[in-house]
């Protein structure tokens, strides 16, 4: 295999293939973080929030099944190999959630909407990608590193729920992980309105499968290759910056999973919009809306770096290995988004 395609090409193809599932789910299954929060708070519907539960539960069961089969080492992933900082998860999550409400989309949602012809999302993608690198490796990187230093785990037990429960109970981490994932799946699926729309269940499961395929594919390349490439899954904060840099300097930068992942979501969303007949070019006509989207995208990029992930990075990839950071970050994102939505929809004027 490596004689035909390099390891960099292979991980990019893995990102492309699994990313297409996420893109299709966004357009055909209406899988969306902000949409789920808005539906729950203002639409009186928990259906799309339950879709998130199905996606996370599927990802957890599949990821820990890979661990049980010896095909994937969860402890070696970014989310379980870096020391968890609760304050970073909370602060970064609040920034990301509030920025998501202002922008009207997270990074994943912006790519998906761009695939449907929404040029406003192109601005979000560009600003978020640049903002991420400003805080990750640019002028604000020293300040971020001083406030929230990302240090490798030095203890024997990774900062994960299943791994700590395994240490306390003597059970295998993969058994605990599969049980917790199955429980979340059961709770999420216990809804007649959700079963009335089986396509939503299908596409939510496809999102979880996309995360699993990414772990399995990159783990296989790392295990059989020679480049020492990291084992990764989907996230859409730093990968946006990586993709922008690759398009500008592709002749000197190798392809990566991140580039393939972003391209996959866009491709899947584009195909999905064609299937639904929803593709149309849209642009921003309101300067205030554009300003809000730019500020929101900048906040999301910075927040994602501080929290070590976005709605997909923490909400799915980190959750799939049951990292401590995942539920805390997602709760903070929810709170930040709820605050931002209230500001935009209801306002803060006292009732007369």
N, C-alpha and C positions, 0 to 999 in steps of 0.2 A: 504493500500500500504506500509506504513512504518513498518508494522509488518513483511513483507516479505523482503523488501529491505530497508537499511538505507538511510537517506537523501544523504549521501556521495556517495553511490552506484547510486542513482537516478541521481544526477547531472553529475556523470561520464558517465552514459548511455546516458544522453542528449547530452553531449559533443561528445560522440562516434557517435551517430546517425547523429547529424547535421554536425559533422566533416567529415563523409563519403561523404556527398554531396560536400564539398569543395575538397576532394581528388579526387573524380570522375571528377569534373569540371576541375581540373588541367590536368588530363591525357586525358580525352575524349573531353573536350572543349578548351584545350590549354589556360586556364585562368592563366595568369602569369603577375606579375607586371613589372619585368625587360624586359620581352619579349614585353610587350605593349609599353614601353618606347623606346626600341630599334627599334621596327617596325616603330614607329612614326618618330623617328629622322633619321634613316638610311635605313629603308625599304620602305618608302613612303606609309605606310598603317596606317590608324587610326582605323582599325577594332577592334583590341584587346583593344585599349583605349576606344572605344565605349562600349565594353563589360564591362569594369570597370564602365562606366556610368550607364549601365543597372543594374549591381549588386548593386551599391550604391543607385540608385533610387528605386529599389525594396525593399532594406533594410530600406530606409527612410519611404516609404509608409507603409510597414508592421509594423514597430516599432511604428510609430505614430498612426496607426490604433489600435494597442494593447493599447496604452495610452488612446485613445478615449473610448475604451471598458472597461477601468478600470482594465486591466489585467497586466499592466506594468507601473512602475513609473520611467520615464526616468531621472528625477531629482535626483534619488537615486543612479544612476550608477556612477561608478568610474570617467567617463569622464565629468560628470556634477556636481559632488560633490567636486571635487578638484579644487582649484584656478588655473586659466589658466595663464601660464607664456609664453608670446610670444617668448622671447629669447630662452627658453628651446625648444619650438617647432621648431624654426629655426635651432638652433645649433644641436639638436639631430637629426632632420630630415636630415640635410646635412651630418652628420656623417653616419647615416644609409644608405642614398642613395649612398654615395661614397663607403661604405663598401659592399653594395649589388652589385655594379658594379664590384668590385674587386673579390668578391666571386662567382659571376655569378648567384646568387639566393638570395632571402630573406629567412627567416626562414620557411615560409609556402612552398615556392618553393623547399627548400632543403628537407623537409619532403616528398613532393610529388615525387621528383626525387629519393629519397631513396626507396620509394615504388616501383619504377621501376627497382631497382637493382643497382643504382649509389652509390657506396661506398664512392666516394668523398664527397657526400652530408652528409654522416655520420659524417665526420670530421667537416663540417660546423655546423651541429646540436649540436655536443658536445662542440665545441669551443664557439658558440654563447650562449648556455645554461649556461656555466660556466662564460663567460664574463658578462652576464646579472646579475648574482648573485654577482659577484665581485663588481659591481657598485651599485647594489640594496641593498645588505645586507653584503657585504664583506669588504675588506680593504679600498676600495675607497668610501664606502657608506658615511662616515662622510664628505668627500670633496664634494660629490654630494649633500648631504643634506644641506650643508652650502651654496653652490652656487645656488641650485635650490630646496628650501624647498617645499615639497608638503603639502600644508595646505588646510584644509577643507574650503569650501565656507561658508562665514558668512552672505552674503547678501541674500535677499529673492528671487532674480532672479538667476537661474543657468546660468553658462557661455555658453549658447546655442543660436544659431541664432534664432530659432523659439520662444524661451522663451522671448528673448529681443524684437523681433518684436511684440509678443503678448502684452508686456507691453506698447509698443509705439502705437499700433493700437486698442487695446481692444479686438482683436479677440482671439480665443482659440489657444493655442500652437499646439494642435494636428491638427487643421484645416490648420494652416500655414505650418506645417511639411508635411502633406499629399500633399498640393498644390505644395510645393517646390520639393518634391520627384517626383510627377507626371510630373512636368515641366522638371526635369532632365531626366526622362525616355523618354519623348517625344523628347527632343533634341538628346539624345543618339541613339534613334531608327530611326531618320531621316536620314537613310543611305541605299541606294540600295545595296551596297556590303555586308552590314550586313544582310539584309533580304535575300540575295542570299545564306546565310549560316545559316539557322534557328537553327541548333544545337548550334551555338555559343550563340544565344539569349537565348535558353533554359538553357544552362549550366551557363550563367551569372546570369539568374534569380534564378537558384538553389543555387548559392553562396549567393545571397541576402536572399533567403529563409533559408539557414543555419544559418545566423545571427539572423533572426527573431525567428526561432525555439529555438535557444539558449536563447534569452531574455525571450521568453514565458515560456520555461520549467523551467529555474532557478528561474524566478519570481514566478511560481506556487509552487515550492518547498519552497521558502522563505516565501510565504504567508500561506501555509498550514502546514509547518513543525515547528520544535521547536529548531533547531540547530542555527538558525540565519545566515544561509549561505548567501553569497553575491549574488546579481543578476549580472551575467556576460555573456559575449559573447566571440567570438573567438579572440585570439591574439596569436602570436607565437614568443615571446621573453622570458619573465619570465616563461611562461608555459613550455618552453623547459627545463629550470633549474628545475622547479617543477617536471617534468617527470623524469629527471635524478635522482633527490633526492628520488623520490618514488621507482624507481627500485632498488636503493641502500638500502633504509631504509623503505620499504613498510610495514614491520611488526609493525612499530611504527608511521607511517604516514597514515592518512586516504586517501582514493581515493578522487579525486577532478575533477571538470569540466576540468581543464587544462590537466590532464593526459588523460582523455577520449577524449578530443579534438585532442590532438597530435596523439593518437592511431587511432582516426577516420580518420584523413587526410591520415595517412600512409595506413590504411586498404583500403580506397577508392581509393588511388593512385595505390595500389597493384592490386586491382580488375580491375581498369581501364587499367593498363598495360597488364594484362592477356587478357582482352577483345580485346584490340587493337593488341595483339601479339607482344608488344614492350618490354616485360620484358627481361632484360639481365644484367649480372653482369659487372660493369665497375669500373675501378680503375684509380688512378692518376699515370701517368708515368713520368711526368715532375715536378721536385722539385720546379721549379719557380712557376708553377701553384699552387702547394700545398701551398707554402709560401703565395702566393697572396690570396688564399681562407682562410687561417688561419687568416691573418691580416684583411681581409674583414669581416669575421665572428666576430672577436673581436670588430671591430668598430660598427657593427650592434647591438651587444648586449649592448654595452655602450650607443650608440645613442638611442636605443629604450627605455632604462630606463630614459634617460634625457627627451625625447620627450613624455614619458608616452604612448608608443605604437609603433607598427611596421606598415608595409603596410596594414596588416589586422586589427590590433588593432585600429589604427587611421583611416586608409583608408576605413574601412567598419564599424566596431563596433562603433567607435566614430562618424563617419559620419552618421550612422543610427539614432543617436539622435541629429544630427546637432550641435555637440559641436564646439565651436570656434576653438579649437585646430586642428580639422580634416583637413580643407582645407589648413591651414597654414603649418602643418606638411607635408602633401602630396606634396605641392608645393616645400617645401625644399627637400624632398626625391627625387622628380623629378630633381631638380637642381643638387643635389649631384650625382645622378646616371648619368645625362647627362655629368657632368664633368668627372666622372670616365670612362664612355664609350668612351668619346673623347680621353682620355689619352690612353686607351687600343686599340682602333680601328684606330684612326687617328694619335695620337701622338701630341706633341706640338712643333715639329720642324718647323721653318718658311719655307714658300714656296719658292722654288728656282726660 
